[in-house]
Amino acid sequence: MKKAFLIGVAASFFFAFTFVLNRSMNLAGSSPLWSAALRYLLLTPILFVVLAPGGRYKPVLRQVAAAPGPWLLWSTVGFGLFYLPLTLASSFGASWFVAACW
């Protein structure tokens, strides 16, 4: 349970930290699409670190190779329907407020 709690705290930190990045990127005039793509690229190595002990990433890679279509589809749905609206909302208001409401 302690490990699950620590993973949850770390995940919350990274989720909240993205709002700081969203705000700074928004102030710099960057596109919300870039922020969403950057989040995807940053999560990939974190996922690998979580799955690396004991080689737990190998079954995942085998499943992705066996059926790349559904993985790509549902990854797009997950990021397209969850994170992109969240990033767009932070463009119109304070990021901390969007995070608190979300």
C-alpha positions, 0 to 999 in steps of 0.5 A: 500500500505504501508503494501505491501511495507513493506512485499516486503522489508522484503521479499527482505531482507530474499531473499538477506540474503540467499545468505550470508548463501549460501556463508558461507555454500559453504565455509564450504563445505556444499551441495547446497541441504542442503541449499535448504532444509534449506530454505524451513524449514525456510520459513514455519514458516515465512509463518505461521506468515504472515497467522496467523492474522485472522486465514488465515492459516486454509483454506490453511491447508484445501486445502493442506489436500484435495489435498496433491499431487498437493501441493507437486508436485508444491512445488517441482517444485518451489524449484527444478527449482528455488532455487536449480539452484540458490544455485548451481550457487552460488557455482561457483561464488560470491553469490552477483554476482549471486543475482545481475544477478538473 
